[in-house]
Amino acid sequence: MLRVADVLRGKGGTVFGIGPEDPVLEAIRVMAERHVGALLVMQGTELRGIVSERDYARKVVLLGRSSAETPVWQIMSSPVISVGTDDTVHACLELMTRHRIRHLPVLDGATVVGVLSIGDLVKVIIDSQRQHIEDLERFIHS
């Protein structure tokens, strides 16, 4: 059974974050530069929230707020739904589906060790299924 630790080993534990007082415009700029759809909102090493493109669209654009003047903490999602390294990929997908979220911070105790996106999880499941099919085909042909 695939676990979060397995996924992080394959993708790495790079985490992109932003401070709660930083302007939303900076968060959007970092997301665009890093090609990610969400950033962790960090105060030092403490996870305070998560801010996504969806938060921006719904809480800034649709409400006519200023991206340059609105601090991230005003639009971030909090408390954050997170997982641990021992959680399964299937449990993560169920959690994402139930809460309608696309990103999950990975914690080891209170320490952030990575972030998983729905795309990361789908990719690892597809790769696992492909490998399983190849193994079955080799078994059938032997």
N, C-alpha and C positions, 0 to 999 in steps of 0.2 A: 504494500500500500504506500502510495506516494505521500510524503510529508513536506511541510513547509521548508524544513531544513534542506531537503533535497532540491527544491526549486531555487532556494537562495544560493546553494552551491553552484548551480548552473548559470544563474543570471547575475550573481553578485549582490552585495548588500549596499550598493550605493543609495544614499538617501538624500533627497533634495528638500530643503526646508526654507522657511521664512519666519521672521519674527512677528508676533501679534500686533505690534505697533507699526510695522511697515505698511506703506500704502498698497492697496490692491493692485494698482498699476505695476508695481514692482513684482508682485506675485505673478501676474499675467506675463510679464516680460521673461521671468525665470522659466515659467512653464514652456513658453515658446522656444527659448534658447535650448532648453534641455529636452524638448520633445516629450513632455510628460503632461498628463491631464490633471495632476493634483500635486500639492506640496504639503508636507507636514508643517504644522505651525509649532515652532519650538521656542521655548524660553530657556536658554541655556541648554541643558540636556533633558529638560522636562517637556514631554509631549502635551501640548495644550489643545490642539485641534487639528483639523485637516481642511484645506481650502482647495476647491476644484473648479474646473471650468464651469461646471453646472452651478456652483454657488455664485460665481461671477455673473452668469447669465440671468439667474433668477433673483439675486439679491442686490445687484448693482445696475445692470443694464435695464431690466424691466421696471425697476423702481426709480430710474432716472438719477441715481447717485453719481457722484464724481469718483472715477477710478483713482485719480491722483490725491484726493482728499479723504477717501474712506479707508480707515485702517483695517487690516486683515481680520482682526478679532471680531469686527462687527458682522462679518459674513461667513466666518469659518463654521464648520460643523463640529459640535462638541456636546457631550463627551464623544470620544473617538471609539469606534468599534475596532478592535484589534484582535490579533491571533498570536499564538506562540509558535516556536519552531517545531514543536511536537505535534501540532494540529495537522490533520490530513487535508489534502487538496480538496477532497469532496466536501469536507466540513466547511472549508473556506468558501467554496462555491455556493453551498446552501446558505451560509451566512450572508453572502453578497446578494443572493437572490431575495432572501427574506427581507433584508433591509434596503434593497434597491440602491446598492452602492457599487462602485467600480474599483475602489482601492482599499487595501487593508494594510495598515502598519503592522509590522512583526516586532513583538517585544520579547526580550529575554529578561524577565523580571520587570523592572521599570526602564530598562535600556532599550532604545530603538535599534534594531539590527537589520532592518530592511523594510521594503514596501512591496506588496504584491498587487498587480493589476489583474483585472479579469482576463486581459489578453495573455498575461504570463501563465495563468492557470489553464486557459484553453490550450495554449501551445504545448504545455507539458502533458496534458491529457492526450492530445492528438499524437504527440511523439511516442507516448507510452502505448497507445493503441496500435500505432504503426509497427512498433517493435513486436508487440504481441502477435499481430497478424503475420509478420515475417517469421516468427518462431513457429507458429502453427503451420504455415506453408512448408517450412523446412521439415517439420515433423511428418507431415502428410507425404511429402516426396521422398522420405528416407525409408 
